[in-house]
Amino acid sequence: MNTQELIEKLTPIFKDVLDNEDIVLTETTTAADIEEWDSLSHIQLIVAVEKAFKVKFTSIEIAAFKNVGDLCKTITQKIG
C-alpha cells in the first residue's frame, strides 16, 4: 500500500475522530493545520488508526510522528 492509498484510508478516520468533514490530508499535514487536532484528539486518532490497521504503535513511535507522512511510513513498516 503506497502513501496516497494510506492517506485515502486515513482521511475518513481523521474526519470522524475530529468531527470535521472538510479535512484534506497530505503527507505534510500536522496538528497545527487542523484546529480540532489537539492532544486529546491525538490520542483518539492513534487508537482509531491502530484499530483500523490492526497495528500497535510504541510511545517512541508516536512521539516521533511529526506529520501524516511519518504516520504513513510507520504504518507501512508495520503492515509490511
N, CA, C and O atoms as a CHARMM CRD file, in Angstrom:
* protein
*
  320
    1    1 MET  N      0.85500  -1.17100   0.00000 PROA 1      0.00000
    2    1 MET  CA     0.00000   0.00000   0.00000 PROA 1      0.00000
    3    1 MET  C      0.90700   1.24200   0.00000 PROA 1      0.00000
    4    1 MET  O      1.79300   1.37200   0.84500 PROA 1      0.00000
    5    2 ASN  N      0.67800   2.14100  -0.94600 PROA 2      0.00000
    6    2 ASN  CA     1.52400   3.33300  -1.01000 PROA 2      0.00000
    7    2 ASN  C      0.97100   4.44900  -0.10600 PROA 2      0.00000
    8    2 ASN  O     -0.10800   4.32400   0.47400 PROA 2      0.00000
    9    3 THR  N      1.73000   5.52400  -0.00800 PROA 3      0.00000
   10    3 THR  CA     1.35600   6.61200   0.89700 PROA 3      0.00000
   11    3 THR  C      0.01400   7.22300   0.52800 PROA 3      0.00000
   12    3 THR  O     -0.79300   7.51900   1.40900 PROA 3      0.00000
   13    4 GLN  N     -0.23300   7.41400  -0.76000 PROA 4      0.00000
   14    4 GLN  CA    -1.50200   8.02300  -1.17400 PROA 4      0.00000
   15    4 GLN  C     -2.69000   7.12900  -0.79900 PROA 4      0.00000
   16    4 GLN  O     -3.72900   7.62600  -0.36200 PROA 4      0.00000
   17    5 GLU  N     -2.53800   5.82100  -0.96800 PROA 5      0.00000
   18    5 GLU  CA    -3.60500   4.89200  -0.57900 PROA 5      0.00000
   19    5 GLU  C     -3.83900   4.93300   0.93200 PROA 5      0.00000
   20    5 GLU  O     -4.97800   4.87600   1.39500 PROA 5      0.00000
   21    6 LEU  N     -2.74600   5.03200   1.69300 PROA 6      0.00000
   22    6 LEU  CA    -2.88900   5.14200   3.14500 PROA 6      0.00000
   23    6 LEU  C     -3.61300   6.42400   3.53000 PROA 6      0.00000
   24    6 LEU  O     -4.48900   6.41300   4.39500 PROA 6      0.00000
   25    7 ILE  N     -3.24600   7.52600   2.88800 PROA 7      0.00000
   26    7 ILE  CA    -3.89900   8.80000   3.18800 PROA 7      0.00000
   27    7 ILE  C     -5.39200   8.72100   2.87500 PROA 7      0.00000
   28    7 ILE  O     -6.21100   9.27900   3.60400 PROA 7      0.00000
   29    8 GLU  N     -5.74200   8.03400   1.80000 PROA 8      0.00000
   30    8 GLU  CA    -7.15800   7.86200   1.45400 PROA 8      0.00000
   31    8 GLU  C     -7.88900   7.05800   2.52500 PROA 8      0.00000
   32    8 GLU  O     -9.06500   7.31000   2.78800 PROA 8      0.00000
   33    9 LYS  N     -7.20700   6.09000   3.14800 PROA 9      0.00000
   34    9 LYS  CA    -7.82300   5.30200   4.21700 PROA 9      0.00000
   35    9 LYS  C     -7.83400   6.06800   5.54500 PROA 9      0.00000
   36    9 LYS  O     -8.72800   5.87500   6.36800 PROA 9      0.00000
   37   10 LEU  N     -6.84400   6.92900   5.74700 PROA 10     0.00000
   38   10 LEU  CA    -6.76800   7.70900   6.98000 PROA 10     0.00000
   39   10 LEU  C     -7.75900   8.87100   7.00300 PROA 10     0.00000
   40   10 LEU  O     -8.24300   9.25000   8.06900 PROA 10     0.00000
   41   11 THR  N     -8.05900   9.43300   5.84700 PROA 11     0.00000
   42   11 THR  CA    -8.90500  10.62700   5.79000 PROA 11     0.00000
   43   11 THR  C    -10.25400  10.43800   6.48700 PROA 11     0.00000
   44   11 THR  O    -10.62700  11.28300   7.30100 PROA 11     0.00000
   45   12 PRO  N    -11.00500   9.35800   6.20000 PROA 12     0.00000
   46   12 PRO  CA   -12.28700   9.20800   6.91300 PROA 12     0.00000
   47   12 PRO  C    -12.11700   9.01800   8.42600 PROA 12     0.00000
   48   12 PRO  O    -12.99200   9.40500   9.20000 PROA 12     0.00000
   49   13 ILE  N    -10.99600   8.42300   8.84600 PROA 13     0.00000
   50   13 ILE  CA   -10.73000   8.25800  10.27700 PROA 13     0.00000
   51   13 ILE  C    -10.54200   9.63500  10.91800 PROA 13     0.00000
   52   13 ILE  O    -11.12100   9.92400  11.96500 PROA 13     0.00000
   53   14 PHE  N     -9.73000  10.47700  10.28100 PROA 14     0.00000
   54   14 PHE  CA    -9.49700  11.82900  10.79300 PROA 14     0.00000
   55   14 PHE  C    -10.79600  12.63100  10.80100 PROA 14     0.00000
   56   14 PHE  O    -11.08500  13.33700  11.76700 PROA 14     0.00000
   57   15 LYS  N    -11.57800  12.52500   9.72500 PROA 15     0.00000
   58   15 LYS  CA   -12.84000  13.26400   9.65300 PROA 15     0.00000
   59   15 LYS  C    -13.77700  12.84500  10.77200 PROA 15     0.00000
   60   15 LYS  O    -14.45000  13.68400  11.36900 PROA 15     0.00000
   61   16 ASP  N    -13.82500  11.54200  11.05900 PROA 16     0.00000
   62   16 ASP  CA   -14.71100  11.02300  12.09800 PROA 16     0.00000
   63   16 ASP  C    -14.23800  11.43300  13.49000 PROA 16     0.00000
   64   16 ASP  O    -15.01300  11.97900  14.27600 PROA 16     0.00000
   65   17 VAL  N    -12.97600  11.17100  13.79200 PROA 17     0.00000
   66   17 VAL  CA   -12.45300  11.45600  15.13200 PROA 17     0.00000
   67   17 VAL  C    -12.47000  12.95500  15.42600 PROA 17     0.00000
   68   17 VAL  O    -12.80400  13.37600  16.53400 PROA 17     0.00000
   69   18 LEU  N    -12.10900  13.74900  14.43000 PROA 18     0.00000
   70   18 LEU  CA   -12.02900  15.19800  14.63900 PROA 18     0.00000
   71   18 LEU  C    -13.34700  15.90800  14.33500 PROA 18     0.00000
   72   18 LEU  O    -13.46300  17.12000  14.52100 PROA 18     0.00000
   73   19 ASP  N    -14.33500  15.14800  13.86800 PROA 19     0.00000
   74   19 ASP  CA   -15.66400  15.68200  13.57000 PROA 19     0.00000
   75   19 ASP  C    -15.58500  16.91200  12.64700 PROA 19     0.00000
   76   19 ASP  O    -16.15900  17.96800  12.91400 PROA 19     0.00000
   77   20 ASN  N    -14.84200  16.71200  11.54900 PROA 20     0.00000
   78   20 ASN  CA   -14.65400  17.79800  10.58300 PROA 20     0.00000
   79   20 ASN  C    -14.61100  17.18700   9.18000 PROA 20     0.00000
   80   20 ASN  O    -13.62700  16.55000   8.80300 PROA 20     0.00000
   81   21 GLU  N    -15.66700  17.38200   8.42400 PROA 21     0.00000
   82   21 GLU  CA   -15.76400  16.80300   7.07900 PROA 21     0.00000
   83   21 GLU  C    -14.90200  17.53500   6.04400 PROA 21     0.00000
   84   21 GLU  O    -14.76100  17.06500   4.91500 PROA 21     0.00000
   85   22 ASP  N    -14.32700  18.67800   6.42100 PROA 22     0.00000
   86   22 ASP  CA   -13.54400  19.48000   5.48100 PROA 22     0.00000
   87   22 ASP  C    -12.06300  19.12500   5.46500 PROA 22     0.00000
   88   22 ASP  O    -11.29300  19.73500   4.72300 PROA 22     0.00000
   89   23 ILE  N    -11.65600  18.15500   6.26500 PROA 23     0.00000
   90   23 ILE  CA   -10.23800  17.79900   6.36100 PROA 23     0.00000
   91   23 ILE  C     -9.73700  17.22100   5.04800 PROA 23     0.00000
   92   23 ILE  O    -10.35500  16.33000   4.46700 PROA 23     0.00000
   93   24 VAL  N     -8.60800  17.74300   4.59400 PROA 24     0.00000
   94   24 VAL  CA    -7.90900  17.21300   3.42300 PROA 24     0.00000
   95   24 VAL  C     -6.49300  16.88900   3.88800 PROA 24     0.00000
   96   24 VAL  O     -5.69800  17.79100   4.15000 PROA 24     0.00000
   97   25 LEU  N     -6.18300  15.60500   3.98800 PROA 25     0.00000
   98   25 LEU  CA    -4.86900  15.18600   4.46100 PROA 25     0.00000
   99   25 LEU  C     -3.85300  15.14200   3.33400 PROA 25     0.00000
  100   25 LEU  O     -4.17500  14.79000   2.20000 PROA 25     0.00000
  101   26 THR  N     -2.62600  15.50400   3.66500 PROA 26     0.00000
  102   26 THR  CA    -1.47000  15.31600   2.78000 PROA 26     0.00000
  103   26 THR  C     -0.35000  14.75200   3.65000 PROA 26     0.00000
  104   26 THR  O     -0.49700  14.64300   4.86800 PROA 26     0.00000
  105   27 GLU  N      0.75600  14.39800   3.02800 PROA 27     0.00000
  106   27 GLU  CA     1.89500  13.88600   3.79600 PROA 27     0.00000
  107   27 GLU  C      2.41300  14.91100   4.79100 PROA 27     0.00000
  108   27 GLU  O      2.95800  14.54400   5.83200 PROA 27     0.00000
  109   28 THR  N      2.25100  16.18400   4.48400 PROA 28     0.00000
  110   28 THR  CA     2.80400  17.23800   5.32700 PROA 28     0.00000
  111   28 THR  C      1.81500  17.80700   6.33600 PROA 28     0.00000
  112   28 THR  O      2.15600  18.73200   7.07400 PROA 28     0.00000
  113   29 THR  N      0.59000  17.26900   6.38300 PROA 29     0.00000
  114   29 THR  CA    -0.40900  17.75500   7.34100 PROA 29     0.00000
  115   29 THR  C      0.07600  17.49700   8.77000 PROA 29     0.00000
  116   29 THR  O      0.53900  16.40300   9.09500 PROA 29     0.00000
  117   30 THR  N     -0.04000  18.52700   9.61600 PROA 30     0.00000
  118   30 THR  CA     0.31900  18.40900  11.03200 PROA 30     0.00000
  119   30 THR  C     -0.87200  18.84600  11.88900 PROA 30     0.00000
  120   30 THR  O     -1.87100  19.35300  11.37900 PROA 30     0.00000
  121   31 ALA  N     -0.74300  18.63900  13.18600 PROA 31     0.00000
  122   31 ALA  CA    -1.80400  19.06200  14.10700 PROA 31     0.00000
  123   31 ALA  C     -2.03600  20.56600  14.02300 PROA 31     0.00000
  124   31 ALA  O     -3.15600  21.03100  14.23300 PROA 31     0.00000
  125   32 ALA  N     -1.00600  21.31700  13.72500 PROA 32     0.00000
  126   32 ALA  CA    -1.14300  22.77300  13.61600 PROA 32     0.00000
  127   32 ALA  C     -2.04200  23.17700  12.44800 PROA 32     0.00000
  128   32 ALA  O     -2.58200  24.28300  12.43300 PROA 32     0.00000
  129   33 ASP  N     -2.20500  22.28700  11.47300 PROA 33     0.00000
  130   33 ASP  CA    -3.01000  22.57900  10.28600 PROA 33     0.00000
  131   33 ASP  C     -4.50900  22.35300  10.50600 PROA 33     0.00000
  132   33 ASP  O     -5.33000  22.83900   9.72800 PROA 33     0.00000
  133   34 ILE  N     -4.86600  21.61800  11.56200 PROA 34     0.00000
  134   34 ILE  CA    -6.26800  21.25100  11.80300 PROA 34     0.00000
  135   34 ILE  C     -6.65000  21.70100  13.20500 PROA 34     0.00000
  136   34 ILE  O     -6.12800  21.19600  14.19900 PROA 34     0.00000
  137   35 GLU  N     -7.56300  22.65100  13.26900 PROA 35     0.00000
  138   35 GLU  CA    -7.93600  23.27200  14.54200 PROA 35     0.00000
  139   35 GLU  C     -8.36700  22.25400  15.59200 PROA 35     0.00000
  140   35 GLU  O     -8.01900  22.39200  16.76500 PROA 35     0.00000
  141   36 GLU  N     -9.11300  21.24100  15.18900 PROA 36     0.00000
  142   36 GLU  CA    -9.66200  20.26200  16.13400 PROA 36     0.00000
  143   36 GLU  C     -8.62700  19.25700  16.64600 PROA 36     0.00000
  144   36 GLU  O     -8.91000  18.51000  17.58200 PROA 36     0.00000
  145   37 TRP  N     -7.44800  19.22700  16.05500 PROA 37     0.00000
  146   37 TRP  CA    -6.43400  18.23300  16.38500 PROA 37     0.00000
  147   37 TRP  C     -5.60500  18.72400  17.56800 PROA 37     0.00000
  148   37 TRP  O     -4.59600  19.40700  17.39100 PROA 37     0.00000
  149   38 ASP  N     -6.04200  18.36800  18.77600 PROA 38     0.00000
  150   38 ASP  CA    -5.31400  18.73700  19.98400 PROA 38     0.00000
  151   38 ASP  C     -4.75100  17.47200  20.63700 PROA 38     0.00000
  152   38 ASP  O     -4.81300  16.38900  20.05400 PROA 38     0.00000
  153   39 SER  N     -4.20900  17.61000  21.83400 PROA 39     0.00000
  154   39 SER  CA    -3.54900  16.46000  22.47000 PROA 39     0.00000
  155   39 SER  C     -4.51800  15.31800  22.76700 PROA 39     0.00000
  156   39 SER  O     -4.15300  14.15100  22.62600 PROA 39     0.00000
  157   40 LEU  N     -5.73500  15.63400  23.17400 PROA 40     0.00000
  158   40 LEU  CA    -6.71900  14.58900  23.45100 PROA 40     0.00000
  159   40 LEU  C     -7.14600  13.89600  22.16200 PROA 40     0.00000
  160   40 LEU  O     -7.19300  12.66700  22.10100 PROA 40     0.00000
  161   41 SER  N     -7.45500  14.67300  21.14600 PROA 41     0.00000
  162   41 SER  CA    -7.88100  14.05900  19.88000 PROA 41     0.00000
  163   41 SER  C     -6.72300  13.29800  19.22500 PROA 41     0.00000
  164   41 SER  O     -6.95300  12.36600  18.45400 PROA 41     0.00000
  165   42 HSD  N     -5.48200  13.69100  19.52700 PROA 42     0.00000
  166   42 HSD  CA    -4.32300  12.96200  19.00400 PROA 42     0.00000
  167   42 HSD  C     -4.34600  11.52000  19.51900 PROA 42     0.00000
  168   42 HSD  O     -4.11400  10.57300  18.76600 PROA 42     0.00000
  169   43 ILE  N     -4.62400  11.37600  20.79300 PROA 43     0.00000
  170   43 ILE  CA    -4.70400  10.03100  21.37500 PROA 43     0.00000
  171   43 ILE  C     -5.85000   9.25200  20.72800 PROA 43     0.00000
  172   43 ILE  O     -5.69800   8.07500  20.39900 PROA 43     0.00000
  173   44 GLN  N     -6.98900   9.91000  20.54800 PROA 44     0.00000
  174   44 GLN  CA    -8.13500   9.24900  19.90900 PROA 44     0.00000
  175   44 GLN  C     -7.80000   8.84100  18.47700 PROA 44     0.00000
  176   44 GLN  O     -8.20600   7.77100  18.02200 PROA 44     0.00000
  177   45 LEU  N     -7.05900   9.69200  17.76700 PROA 45     0.00000
  178   45 LEU  CA    -6.64900   9.35900  16.40200 PROA 45     0.00000
  179   45 LEU  C     -5.73900   8.13700  16.38200 PROA 45     0.00000
  180   45 LEU  O     -5.91900   7.23400  15.56400 PROA 45     0.00000
  181   46 ILE  N     -4.77100   8.11200  17.27800 PROA 46     0.00000
  182   46 ILE  CA    -3.83100   6.98500  17.33000 PROA 46     0.00000
  183   46 ILE  C     -4.58300   5.68700  17.59400 PROA 46     0.00000
  184   46 ILE  O     -4.33400   4.67900  16.93200 PROA 46     0.00000
  185   47 VAL  N     -5.49800   5.70500  18.55300 PROA 47     0.00000
  186   47 VAL  CA    -6.28000   4.49800  18.87600 PROA 47     0.00000
  187   47 VAL  C     -7.12400   4.06400  17.67400 PROA 47     0.00000
  188   47 VAL  O     -7.20100   2.87500  17.36600 PROA 47     0.00000
  189   48 ALA  N     -7.75200   5.02100  17.00100 PROA 48     0.00000
  190   48 ALA  CA    -8.58900   4.69400  15.83900 PROA 48     0.00000
  191   48 ALA  C     -7.74400   4.13800  14.69000 PROA 48     0.00000
  192   48 ALA  O     -8.16800   3.20900  14.00300 PROA 48     0.00000
  193   49 VAL  N     -6.55900   4.69700  14.48200 PROA 49     0.00000
  194   49 VAL  CA    -5.67400   4.21400  13.41600 PROA 49     0.00000
  195   49 VAL  C     -5.16300   2.81600  13.76000 PROA 49     0.00000
  196   49 VAL  O     -5.11300   1.94400  12.89300 PROA 49     0.00000
  197   50 GLU  N     -4.78500   2.59900  15.01100 PROA 50     0.00000
  198   50 GLU  CA    -4.33400   1.26800  15.42700 PROA 50     0.00000
  199   50 GLU  C     -5.42600   0.22700  15.18400 PROA 50     0.00000
  200   50 GLU  O     -5.15100  -0.86900  14.69600 PROA 50     0.00000
  201   51 LYS  N     -6.63900   0.57300  15.52000 PROA 51     0.00000
  202   51 LYS  CA    -7.77000  -0.34400  15.34800 PROA 51     0.00000
  203   51 LYS  C     -8.01700  -0.60500  13.85800 PROA 51     0.00000
  204   51 LYS  O     -8.20400  -1.75300  13.45400 PROA 51     0.00000
  205   52 ALA  N     -8.01800   0.43800  13.05300 PROA 52     0.00000
  206   52 ALA  CA    -8.32700   0.30600  11.62800 PROA 52     0.00000
  207   52 ALA  C     -7.28600  -0.53300  10.88900 PROA 52     0.00000
  208   52 ALA  O     -7.62200  -1.31600  10.00100 PROA 52     0.00000
  209   53 PHE  N     -6.01900  -0.36000  11.26600 PROA 53     0.00000
  210   53 PHE  CA    -4.94400  -1.05800  10.55400 PROA 53     0.00000
  211   53 PHE  C     -4.43200  -2.28100  11.31300 PROA 53     0.00000
  212   53 PHE  O     -3.50900  -2.95700  10.86000 PROA 53     0.00000
  213   54 LYS  N     -5.03700  -2.56100  12.47400 PROA 54     0.00000
  214   54 LYS  CA    -4.65500  -3.71000  13.29800 PROA 54     0.00000
  215   54 LYS  C     -3.15500  -3.69100  13.60600 PROA 54     0.00000
  216   54 LYS  O     -2.45000  -4.68500  13.42900 PROA 54     0.00000
  217   55 VAL  N     -2.69000  -2.52200  14.07300 PROA 55     0.00000
  218   55 VAL  CA    -1.29100  -2.34400  14.47500 PROA 55     0.00000
  219   55 VAL  C     -1.25500  -1.71800  15.85800 PROA 55     0.00000
  220   55 VAL  O     -2.27400  -1.23900  16.35600 PROA 55     0.00000
  221   56 LYS  N     -0.08100  -1.72300  16.47900 PROA 56     0.00000
  222   56 LYS  CA     0.14400  -1.04300  17.75900 PROA 56     0.00000
  223   56 LYS  C      1.39100  -0.18600  17.60700 PROA 56     0.00000
  224   56 LYS  O      2.42100  -0.65100  17.11900 PROA 56     0.00000
  225   57 PHE  N      1.29100   1.06100  18.02700 PROA 57     0.00000
  226   57 PHE  CA     2.43100   1.95900  17.99100 PROA 57     0.00000
  227   57 PHE  C      3.05000   2.03400  19.38200 PROA 57     0.00000
  228   57 PHE  O      2.34600   2.01200  20.39100 PROA 57     0.00000
  229   58 THR  N      4.37200   2.12400  19.42000 PROA 58     0.00000
  230   58 THR  CA     5.05200   2.33800  20.69300 PROA 58     0.00000
  231   58 THR  C      4.99700   3.82800  21.02700 PROA 58     0.00000
  232   58 THR  O      4.74300   4.65600  20.15300 PROA 58     0.00000
  233   59 SER  N      5.23000   4.15700  22.27500 PROA 59     0.00000
  234   59 SER  CA     5.23100   5.56700  22.66200 PROA 59     0.00000
  235   59 SER  C      6.34700   6.32300  21.95000 PROA 59     0.00000
  236   59 SER  O      6.19600   7.50700  21.65300 PROA 59     0.00000
  237   60 ILE  N      7.44800   5.66500  21.67800 PROA 60     0.00000
  238   60 ILE  CA     8.55700   6.30300  20.94600 PROA 60     0.00000
  239   60 ILE  C      8.12800   6.61800  19.51500 PROA 60     0.00000
  240   60 ILE  O      8.42200   7.69800  19.00300 PROA 60     0.00000
  241   61 GLU  N      7.43600   5.68100  18.86900 PROA 61     0.00000
  242   61 GLU  CA     6.94300   5.91900  17.50800 PROA 61     0.00000
  243   61 GLU  C      5.96300   7.08500  17.49300 PROA 61     0.00000
  244   61 GLU  O      6.04400   7.96300  16.63300 PROA 61     0.00000
  245   62 ILE  N      5.03700   7.09100  18.44600 PROA 62     0.00000
  246   62 ILE  CA     4.02700   8.15300  18.49700 PROA 62     0.00000
  247   62 ILE  C      4.69700   9.50500  18.69300 PROA 62     0.00000
  248   62 ILE  O      4.32000  10.48000  18.04200 PROA 62     0.00000
  249   63 ALA  N      5.67900   9.57800  19.57400 PROA 63     0.00000
  250   63 ALA  CA     6.38200  10.83200  19.83200 PROA 63     0.00000
  251   63 ALA  C      7.15100  11.31600  18.60500 PROA 63     0.00000
  252   63 ALA  O      7.39300  12.51300  18.45300 PROA 63     0.00000
  253   64 ALA  N      7.53400  10.38400  17.73000 PROA 64     0.00000
  254   64 ALA  CA     8.31300  10.74100  16.54300 PROA 64     0.00000
  255   64 ALA  C      7.44900  11.23900  15.38700 PROA 64     0.00000
  256   64 ALA  O      7.97300  11.81000  14.43100 PROA 64     0.00000
  257   65 PHE  N      6.13200  11.03100  15.46100 PROA 65     0.00000
  258   65 PHE  CA     5.25400  11.48600  14.37200 PROA 65     0.00000
  259   65 PHE  C      5.26300  13.01100  14.31100 PROA 65     0.00000
  260   65 PHE  O      4.82900  13.68300  15.24700 PROA 65     0.00000
  261   66 LYS  N      5.76500  13.55100  13.19800 PROA 66     0.00000
  262   66 LYS  CA     5.77200  14.99700  13.00300 PROA 66     0.00000
  263   66 LYS  C      4.65600  15.44600  12.05700 PROA 66     0.00000
  264   66 LYS  O      4.23300  16.60100  12.06900 PROA 66     0.00000
  265   67 ASN  N      4.18900  14.48900  11.22900 PROA 67     0.00000
  266   67 ASN  CA     3.13900  14.80100  10.25900 PROA 67     0.00000
  267   67 ASN  C      2.47700  13.50200   9.81200 PROA 67     0.00000
  268   67 ASN  O      2.84900  12.41900  10.26500 PROA 67     0.00000
  269   68 VAL  N      1.50500  13.61600   8.93200 PROA 68     0.00000
  270   68 VAL  CA     0.77300  12.43800   8.45200 PROA 68     0.00000
  271   68 VAL  C      1.70200  11.50700   7.67100 PROA 68     0.00000
  272   68 VAL  O      1.51700  10.29000   7.69100 PROA 68     0.00000
  273   69 GLY  N      2.68600  12.06400   6.99000 PROA 69     0.00000
  274   69 GLY  CA     3.65200  11.23900   6.25600 PROA 69     0.00000
  275   69 GLY  C      4.41100  10.30000   7.17600 PROA 69     0.00000
  276   69 GLY  O      4.62500   9.13600   6.83600 PROA 69     0.00000
  277   70 ASP  N      4.82300  10.79700   8.34500 PROA 70     0.00000
  278   70 ASP  CA     5.51600   9.94100   9.32200 PROA 70     0.00000
  279   70 ASP  C      4.60100   8.82000   9.80000 PROA 70     0.00000
  280   70 ASP  O      5.03700   7.68100   9.96400 PROA 70     0.00000
  281   71 LEU  N      3.34500   9.14500  10.02000 PROA 71     0.00000
  282   71 LEU  CA     2.36800   8.13600  10.42200 PROA 71     0.00000
  283   71 LEU  C      2.24700   7.06800   9.33900 PROA 71     0.00000
  284   71 LEU  O      2.23800   5.87300   9.63600 PROA 71     0.00000
  285   72 CYS  N      2.15600   7.50000   8.09300 PROA 72     0.00000
  286   72 CYS  CA     2.04100   6.56200   6.97100 PROA 72     0.00000
  287   72 CYS  C      3.26200   5.64700   6.86900 PROA 72     0.00000
  288   72 CYS  O      3.11700   4.44700   6.63800 PROA 72     0.00000
  289   73 LYS  N      4.45200   6.20100   7.03700 PROA 73     0.00000
  290   73 LYS  CA     5.68400   5.40100   6.96200 PROA 73     0.00000
  291   73 LYS  C      5.68800   4.31800   8.03600 PROA 73     0.00000
  292   73 LYS  O      6.07600   3.17900   7.77600 PROA 73     0.00000
  293   74 THR  N      5.25500   4.67700   9.24000 PROA 74     0.00000
  294   74 THR  CA     5.24900   3.70200  10.32400 PROA 74     0.00000
  295   74 THR  C      4.18500   2.63300  10.08200 PROA 74     0.00000
  296   74 THR  O      4.42500   1.45600  10.35200 PROA 74     0.00000
  297   75 ILE  N      3.02600   3.01900   9.58400 PROA 75     0.00000
  298   75 ILE  CA     2.00300   2.02000   9.25700 PROA 75     0.00000
  299   75 ILE  C      2.54200   1.06000   8.20500 PROA 75     0.00000
  300   75 ILE  O      2.38300  -0.15400   8.33100 PROA 75     0.00000
  301   76 THR  N      3.17200   1.59300   7.18000 PROA 76     0.00000
  302   76 THR  CA     3.73100   0.76800   6.10500 PROA 76     0.00000
  303   76 THR  C      4.73700  -0.23800   6.65600 PROA 76     0.00000
  304   76 THR  O      4.72000  -1.40600   6.26800 PROA 76     0.00000
  305   77 GLN  N      5.60900   0.20400   7.55500 PROA 77     0.00000
  306   77 GLN  CA     6.59200  -0.69300   8.16000 PROA 77     0.00000
  307   77 GLN  C      5.90800  -1.80300   8.94800 PROA 77     0.00000
  308   77 GLN  O      6.36600  -2.94500   8.93900 PROA 77     0.00000
  309   78 LYS  N      4.81600  -1.47200   9.62700 PROA 78     0.00000
  310   78 LYS  CA     4.15700  -2.45000  10.48500 PROA 78     0.00000
  311   78 LYS  C      3.30400  -3.45700   9.70400 PROA 78     0.00000
  312   78 LYS  O      3.19400  -4.61800  10.09800 PROA 78     0.00000
  313   79 ILE  N      2.70600  -3.00900   8.60100 PROA 79     0.00000
  314   79 ILE  CA     1.85100  -3.94500   7.86000 PROA 79     0.00000
  315   79 ILE  C      2.61900  -4.66000   6.75400 PROA 79     0.00000
  316   79 ILE  O      2.08700  -5.53400   6.06900 PROA 79     0.00000
  317   80 GLY  N      3.87900  -4.27200   6.59700 PROA 80     0.00000
  318   80 GLY  CA     4.76300  -4.96600   5.67800 PROA 80     0.00000
  319   80 GLY  C      4.43200  -4.69500   4.25100 PROA 80     0.00000
  320   80 GLY  O      5.09600  -5.21500   3.35400 PROA 80     0.00000
